[in-house]
Amino acid sequence: MIKSTKYFIVVIFLLIGVSSCKYQRLLKSSDTTLKYEKAKEYYDEGNYAKAMTLYEQLVPIYRGTEKGEEISYYFAHCNYNLKDYIMAGHYFNKFANSFPNSKYTEECSFLSAYCYYLDSPKTSLDQESTYKAISEIQLYLGRYPDTERMEQCNELLDELRKKLEVKSYDNAFLYYKIYQYKAAAIALKSSLEQFPETDSKEDILYYTLKSSYNYAINSVYDKAKSRLEVALKDYKTFVKNFPESEYNKDVNRIHESIIKKLEPFN
């Protein structure tokens, strides 16, 4: 049984070695027709890495021909299927620009934008790709206003904007956590202005009030009055928007403290 297993393993390695040698000879071959056929064969088998290498060799050879269009299309898809979304997006965009009348043009224009969406990172990281994805999807919709992908695009845009919304709030709240109350109040208000329909509105207004209040009570006497008045204004904004908030106990405590601290100035 052990000898049989060893024999099987040896055979497998020999077959892999033979296959690898055949592929290396193919790469060095000048037979472009065979490369073209094998590239499609590898692609259909899901062996995108081997197919991509062959397609990469064939792109400049068949440029400007009917086959060149197909090769460029599958080359972009190889990158996509290998999850190299930056390069895939680049080649999908290049295809759309190089073959504006192709039956694949709209698909490639969408996939170019979609690759930026797939490359968009989690909210704790820089969101440059998220902004780029939004821009590219909007550009795609501008070019194809009647696209059947309209609903999908709108869902992607909602998801990307939500990510920016969360990132904006997290960045602003970080100032609060490190006791930078002036910066926190400014950043929180800015976040709300940018995303007025955010699900975090109650939290934003609450921490804006707390930031303004903490900033005011830690101010020098000459500036305390004006800063307490800002905190009072933030209190009124909060209760107007959320009169039944779960934060009301703390909000009312802050309000009483603001009024008491303002008394010497009146």
C-alpha positions, -999 to +999 in steps of 0.1 A: +000+000+000+029+024+009+048+015-023+016+021-043+012+056-027+048+065-033+045+054-069+014+075-073+031+106-058+061+101-081+038+099-112+020+131-102+053+150-098+065+137-132+032+148-148+035+182-133+071+185-144+062+175-180+033+199-180+056+227-168+082+220-194+055+220-221+042+253-209+077+269-208+084+257-244+050+272-254+060+306-239+093+306-259+075+294-290+069+317-320+037+298-329+012+326-321-018+305-333-010+278-308-005+303-280-038+319-289-056+285-288-039+274-255-045+307-238-083+303-244-080+267-233-063+277-200-088+304-195-118+281-199-101+257-175-098+284-149-060+285-151-060+323-153-023+328-144-011+307-174-037+322-197-027+358-186+009+352-194+001+340-229-024+368-235+002+393-224+025+381-251-002+381-277-016+416-270+011+436-290+012+409-317-025+411-325-030+448-318-054+464-343-069+431-354-102+414-346-084+389-324-066+417-307-100+429-293-108+394-279-073+390-265-074+423-247-108+414-233-097+381-218-064+395-206-083+421-185-106+393-172-075+372-162-064+400-140-099+403-126-102+366-119-068+366-102-082+394-079-056+420-091-083+447-092-060+476-097-045+461-129-079+447-140-095+481-136-067+496-157-070+471-185-109+472-185-106+510-189-080+506-216-102+482-235-132+505-233-111+534-247-094+513-273-126+495-286-155+520-281-177+501-306-171+466-292-200+445-278-179+443-246-174+481-241-202+487-217-193+457-196-156+467-195-166+503-185-187+489-156-160+464-145-134+492-146-155+511-120-164+479-101-127+471-096-123+503-077-153+493-056-137+459-049-104+477-040-121+500-015-106+492+019-122+489+053-131+522+070-100+523+092-078+528+061-073+556+036-104+559+014-088+572-018-101+541-037-136+547-023-137+582-037-123+569-070-149+542-071-177+567-066-163+589-093-159+560-118-194+546-111-210+580-116-190+584-148-202+550-160-238+560-153-233+593-172-222+573-202-249+547-200-279+563-184-302+535-196-280+506-184-296+475-169-270+478-141-286+510-128-300+494-096-267+476-089-247+509-094-270+528-070-265+500-044-228+502-048-228+540-045-249+538-013-225+513+002-194+534-007-210+566+006-219+548+038-183+538+042-172+575+038-199+584+063-185+560+089-150+570+082-159+607+087-176+600+120-148+578+133-122+604+124-142+631+142-149+609+173-112+601+176-106+638+185-131+634+213-114+602+226-080+619+228-095+650+246-091+674+217-125+689+223-123+719+201-112+698+171-138+672+180-167+697+179-155+712+146-150+677+130-183+663+143-203+693+129-184+690+096-193+653+094-229+661+100-229+688+073-214+664+049-237+635+057-270+651+071-290+619+067-265+598+087-277+571+110-252+584+136-269+618+138-279+614+175-244+603+185-228+631+165-250+658+181-245+643+216-207+642+213-207+677+197-224+689+228-201+671+252-171+684+232-183+720+233-191+717+270-157+702+279-139+727+258-158+756+275-153+745+311-116+741+305-112+775+290-096+806+306-121+830+322-121+856+294-132+830+268-155+808+290-187+828+284-187+827+246-177+790+247-204+781+272-229+799+249-218+777+220-223+747+242-258+760+251-266+763+215-254+728+209-277+716+237-307+733+221-299+717+187-297+683+203-330+684+223-348+699+192-337+669+171-339+642+198-363+652+226-367+615+237-331+605+235-315+579+257-288+605+264-313+629+280-301+623+315-266+633+307-277+660+283-299+676+310-270+674+335-248+692+310-275+718+305-278+725+342-241+729+345-239+753+316-267+775+331-250+775+365-216+784+350-231+812+329-246+829+360-215+849+370-214+864+336-250+877+337 
